[in-house]
Each structure stands twice: as structure tokens, then as C-alpha cells.
Amino acid sequence: MGFSTLLDILGSTVIGGLLFMILLRMNDTATQNTFTFAGEAQVQQNLVSVVELLEYDFRKIGYCADFTKIPVPSKAIIAADSTSIKFLTDVYPADGVVDTMRYYLGSADELSGTPNPRDKMLYRVVNSESPKGSNLGVTRFSITYFNALGNKIPFPISVPGEIYTMEIDVKVENTAAYNEEYSNAFWRQIRLAARNIRNR
């Protein structure tokens, strides 16, 4: 073999190696984009699921099919904190029996099996049933409370009957992500007011 043939082989090897590296890089980018777009879609779906349930339940605070069972709307909220709330309602299907419902945010330690170190369980408890929740990637669930004058009520809230409206913040992230690049979505309900609480 001549010198030019060796150069041709060497040149072909270098060009082939470069093309192979470009192909690997394109494959890695395509995989990352697929995970990112799928993750963002999942985050949006999870946020919608959480928000729909929260809005439905929170708007029924103080509601009962038999209105005589909760005669004083100001007593519908039993306890309230920045990451939890407990209130009286009539759980679907409305049967005229007063139920107690509680929402609260769990700790990050409970979901140590997921790659995301920030996700937590958002629990929904009806009466004395065991807490129910699913891992939808909630990383933030916080509630701010306001009185009838629109003033923020400071914590700890010793008189839940003063609560007139609420501001709810929910943030959802992927439970797992490519290269730990977590997508997130945020929702805020400004001054949510359950009709039955305001009926005073």
C-alpha cells in the first residue's frame, strides 16, 4: 500500500468517527427532547388534576344538602394552617350528612424513592378514613387566609371563623427527569371564596 492509500484510510476513519459522534449527539439530544416534552405534558396534566379536585372540594366548604346541619357558616372551617386545612362539607354524592374533610401536605421524606428530592404527597382525608393521596409531583401547596375586610390573617390562626377568602398556591414538578432537569407548573387561585362561607 502506498502512502496516499494510508492517508485515505486514516481520513476515512477520522470522518467516520466524527459522523458517528454527531449521530450519538443527535440521538442524545432527541432523547432529551422527548423526555422533556413528555415531562412537561405530564406536569400540566398532573396540575390540572390537582387543581380540579381542590377547586371542587374547596368551593363546597360549609355546604350540606341539608342546610340545617351547618347552620353557622363561620364554623365550617375547623382548623387552618399554611399547608393544611380541615373543614365541614357534604362529600359527593351529597346525602345531607355532614362530613369532615382535611387536606395537608406530607413531607419529602415520604417519597424518598422518587428521583425528585422536592416532591411530596398531597393528602385528602374524609372523616376518619385513612389518608388518600397520589404522587402527582406536588412540591408546593400553601394557603393564605384573609378576613372579611381583605386583610391577611397571620399564623397561627386561632379563630378559623374569621376566614372569609383564601389564596391557594400549587406547584407541580416531574417526579423524574432527564439529567435532573425538572419541568414545573405553578397555579394560584386568588381569593377563592366558598359561597357558603360568605353567606353570613
N, C-alpha and C positions, 0 to 999 in steps of 0.2 A: 504494500500500500504506500501510496505517495503521501507527501506532506499535505497536499491540498485535500486529500481524502480524509485524513485525520482532523483537519480543520473543519471539514464539512460535518463529520460525525460529532465533534465537540460542539459546534454551533447548533446542530440539531438537538443535541442533548440539553444545552442551555435554554434554547427556545421552548423545547418540550417541557422542561422543568418550570419555566415561567408561566406557560399556559396552564399547567397543572395547578400551580399555586393560585393563579387567578380563578380557576374553576373552583378550588376549595374555598377561596374567599367569597366568591359569589354564592356558593352553597351555604356558607355560614351566615351570610347576610340575609339570604332568603329564609333560612330557618328562623333567624332572629325576628325578621319582619312578620313571619307567620305567627310566632308566639306572641309578639307584641300586639298585633291587630286582634288576634283571638282573645288575648287577655283583656284588652280594652273593651271589647264587646261583652265579655263575661262580667267585667266590673259594672258596666252600665246596666246589664240585666239584674245583677245582684242588688244594685242600689234601688232600682225600680221596685223589686220585690219587697225590700225592707221598707221603703217609703210608703208603698200602698198599704201594707199592714199597719204601720204606725198611724198613718192618717185615718184609716178606718177606725181603729181602736180609740185613738185619742179624741176623735170628734164625738165619740159615744160616752165620754166621761160624764157621769151623772145621769145617763139615760137608763130608763127601765120601762118595759112595755106597760107595766102597772105603775103609773106615775106616783101613786100614793106611797110606794115603797121607798122612794128617795125624796121626801117632802122638802128637804132643805138642800138646795144645790151647792151651797158653800161647804157642805160636809162631804161632798163627793170625792174630794182628794184627801186621802188618809195620811200619806207621807210623801215628801218630795225632797230630792237631792239633785246634785248636778248630773249624776249618771244613773239615777233611778227614780221611779215614781210608782205609787200604789194608789189605786182609785176604785170607786164603785161603778159598776156598769151592768148591763144585761147582755151577756155573751151570746153571739149568734148560734142557733136561732133564738131570737128573743122570746122568752117564755114567761116573763113577768116575775122572775126570781132574781134578786139582786146578787151579783157575783162580784168577787174582788179580783182585780187584775193588777199584776205588777210587771214592770219592765225594769231590767237592770243589766248593766254591762259587766261581764266577767273579767277575769284577769288574763294577761298574756301568757301566764304560766300554764293555763289550761290547754292551750293549743301549741304546746312545745313541739308537737310532731309535724307542724307545717313549716315550710322554709321561711315564710314571712314572720319576723320576730314581733310585729306590731298587731297582728290580727287577734281579735277577741270574740268571744261568744256574746251575742245579744239575746238575753233570756226573756221569755214571756211565760208568766206563771198565772194560771187561773185557779182561784180558790186555794185549796191545799194540795193541788196536783203537783207532781214533780216538775221542776223547771224544764221548759222545752226551748230549744234553740238549734240553730244550724250554722255552720261556719260559712258565712257569706262574705267574709273578708272585712268585717266592720272593724275599723281601727279607732273610730271616734263616735261616741254617742253622748251628747251633752244637752242639757236643758237649762234654759234661763227663764225665770219666772217674773211676772210683772203684776202689780196690783191694778185696781180699777182706775187709778189715775195715770197709769202707764209708767210708773216708777219701778225700777228693778228691785226685787226683793232679795236682800243679802242672805247668804248661808251662815249658819244653819237656819232652815225655815221652821220656826216653832209654831206658827199658826197657818196651816195649809189653806184654811178658809179664805185667806187674803188673796190667793192666786186667782187671777182673772184671765190672763193670757200667758202663752208660753212661746219661747223661741227654741226650736229644735235644730240641732246640728248633727248631721250624719256624714261620716267619711268612710268610703269603702276602698280597699286595695285588693290586688291579686293575692291569693293565698300562696301562689308560687309564681316565679317569673324567670325569664331568661337572663342570665348574668345579674340577677338581683335587681333588675330594672323594673320596679313595680309600677303598674298603672294605677291611677286613683281617680275617684269621682267624689264630689262634695255636693251635699244638698242642705239647704237651710230653709226651714219654714219660719217665716217671720210672723210673730204674733198670732199663732194658732189659737183659736178660741172655740172651745166646745160650746155648742148652743145652750146646753143645759146648765153650764157653769154661769153663763152670762144672764140666765133667766132668774134674776134675783129681785 
